[in-house]
């Protein structure tokens, strides 16, 4: 049995997994974004009830929408002010009296895919999130890479896609990270909607744009073409760097299988290496990959402590 939390900016999910990796209990609550006391109370209540129900005291794995400073254990998060700069694992461990491990949600998704998902036979897994924006997690032989800063896999920031934007007649915008030209502003669902609006379309939800594309609407097709150009270019660079065995996709756009196929074809065409079979594929744990990955954290070998 394993307890796991998936903590996002909107919701906290709690899951109890049995030895086979099946969810046998699940709870969901709104995230108290500003109130640390309420935040701790929700987690404590889930644990107290599960302990009473199952008569055990399990360790806890947490998938977090944010990073963890490896030197201090402090949360790096813009989404949840209540726990920003707070050593989440150590403090919860004190409160709840058991071992707590925390990792980034994209990393947890990558771990879930590498363990039991679309990348279960793969050695080098670069899982990407095409959600509101763009994120990613890297797992090599079932281990996370990196660990110096607590920020990794962020292929949506630090890019300069301005040239591609201008080529398509789009106007660059400032990214939330403070730079201009990041893929994050264009590579997720909000980015697709932004492209559609900037090429003359109305304000339209991403799922309506993709369905318009599948129905051969010209403007939707143009938006998808630009979107795939932007995403595939940056992803091909990541493929050149990592030479991954599998790129499972999570996030809201992962359910758009035709879109993922289009990105896959373009990425493999642009990558320097030869990839004869699909590389970019829909993840198998899109709905609960964070929670599922969090439940696996205690099975990973401990990483050396950073100074
Ligand atoms: Zn950025």
Boltz pocket constraint, residues with backbone or C-beta under 6 A from the ligand:
constraints:
  - pocket:
      binder: B
      contacts: [[A, 156], [A, 157], [A, 158], [A, 175], [A, 176], [A, 177], [A, 178], [A, 179], [A, 182], [A, 184]]
      max_distance: 6.0
